[in-house]
Amino acid sequence: MENVVLLAVDGSDGSDRALDHAIARAKQGGAKVIVAYVIEWSPYSFNTPEENATRHKRRETEIERANTEIVAPALAKLQGQGLECDGVVRHGHPAETLIEIAKECGAAQILIGRRGHSGLKSLLFGSVAGNLIQTAPVPVVVVP
Amino acid sequence: MKRILFFLFTALTIAGPAHAGIDETINNITAPIASFIGTVVFFKVPIAGANLPLVVLWLVIGAVFFTFYMGFINLRGFKHAIALVRGDYADPNSAGEVSHFQALATAVSGTVGIGNIGGVAVAVTVGGAGATFWLIVAGFLGMSTKFVECTLGVKYRNENPDGSVSGGPMYYLTKGFEERGMVGFGKFMGTFYAIGIFIGALGIGNMFQSNQAYVQLNTVAGGALDGYGWLVGLILAGVVFAVIIGGIKSIARVTEKVVPFMAVFYCVFAIIVILMNFASIPAAIGNIFSGAFTGEGVTGGALGALIIGFQRAVFSNEAGIGSASIAHAAVRTDEPVTEGYVSLLEPFIDTIVICTITALVIGTSQVADPNFAGDATGVAMTSAAFERQISWFPVPLAFGALLFAFSTMISWSYYGLKGWTYLFGEDQTLQTVYKLIFCAFVALGCVVQLGPILDISDALVFLICVPNILGLYFLAPVVKREMQAYVAKLESGEIKKFKH
């Protein structure tokens, strides 16, 4: 297996801590870090005709924003440490899409920050980290 | 909601019975206009005792032709349509774009409206139980018309400089004829359609909806809103105003998400009522088949039943009107014909499933008690059929009717606006003018009686389908070529499933 780790980011404090952990991990083992951001989206949602008509443009804006505001700063930090890295932004179900990306890039491990939601909140909204732990084909490290 | 109720209450107290005559006055003014428009567009030819409106004939011939010309695509394409909607062929790289499911759901929620609840009752009242049979046949044939128009809608859509897309008959008529070297004719047809849809949007997608929503609210209120149609109309118009002019998109988004659940809720309860009328089911189905060919008790006999069935089916599923192709055009796909396949499901869901269920609710109730609804027709009749078995159902039904009406009105305001902007450009002030007219008609719909509204709505709808279907005949070979090329790619494996 290639020495690649997948770092899932969402711009939160937890994901900043995961980034620090990824830097430490990559420095030790000389791994390449793939920084991934998933924009939550489902093909099975219900929209107004107007939303649909402007969707293509909005998708591009969403991807651009995710790149410049979340992924690019993380990549800059990794590069600043002289580490090999790459970024991915994709729409979809967060956990499922992260697993897809992990498979595509042959990641040996997935790193993700913890949001620290209470029981009720994660029960209502689900937890990406929790989902990943249950379904990922590779080890998942949840950074507190 | 509280604020609306408060407003309603205050207004009722202030207005008092002195203004109850407003409804009547407006009604008296509009009724002759409606019947005039109705007579002009519904030019009727008497055949064997029945009056056959030429426009109905026009739609039926179109639907039959497309069914044969496309080799029964409504049957052959069904399985593939479901695979497409499930996302089996969706390229993961296009995640985040408008999916087939989303385009279909949006189009369906514009289509599933009061017609499915109230329109069916009208069909059964006028055309007898047999009208249901022809309603289903019309839904089946309409699937082919939809296939053709929605494929064209995607193929000839416009990509605007701001990245949004505009599609629909006005664009495929213009561009399709242009490709055939008939530039002037294409422009004429596109303009004809655009005028038709922005005026037509005021009937089927507007007045009919607000009228029936008011009727059902009044039924639930036990007639307390009698004479207050103008007030309910103003409130409804106010909410529509808030969404389409005020830009309060959240209302539209919420409606859009609630409507599908309401539709499922409606069907579930309808099936429960049918099952509660269990003993009447065989007789009700028997009546549908026998009535279809004998037309017992119907003016014009079997032909009369056929005409009514077809008329109400088109009114409900909009096949041949071209409106849905405006909504379907937003999908992202390299193969326009895929959206044609998906759109097949629309008349199926709308007419063959939902309308049939409503017809059975009414039919089984009629078998058990021929006079269950008294003089009521439209949505009030459907409501009475539900009430026979589930006494509290008219209340959620009123809520559902209101939501269906509302989502249909929002969709149609968009369709009408697309016709308007095709003619007058994207100028914001002019767009607001149209939106204001639209809101005014929402209010008017609650005041005028159902009869004149049906006359106007039907007339306007059929006016739109004249340029549309004429265009579809000319452009059908384009769709056939697209379809054959696509099927060849599927068979050769060039287009593969992404999910297994």
Interface residues (C-beta under 8 A of the other chain):
Chain A: I39 W41 P43 Y44 S45 F46 N47 T48 P49 E50 E51 N52 A53 T54 R55 H56 K57 R59 E60 E62 I63 R90 H91 G92 T97 E100
Chain B: G87 A90 P92 A95 G96 E97 V98 S99 H100 F101 Q102 A103 A105 T106 S109 G110 D162 G163 S164 V165 S166 K249 A252 R253 E256 K257 V259 P260 I326 A327 A330 V331 R332 I410 S411 Y414 Y415
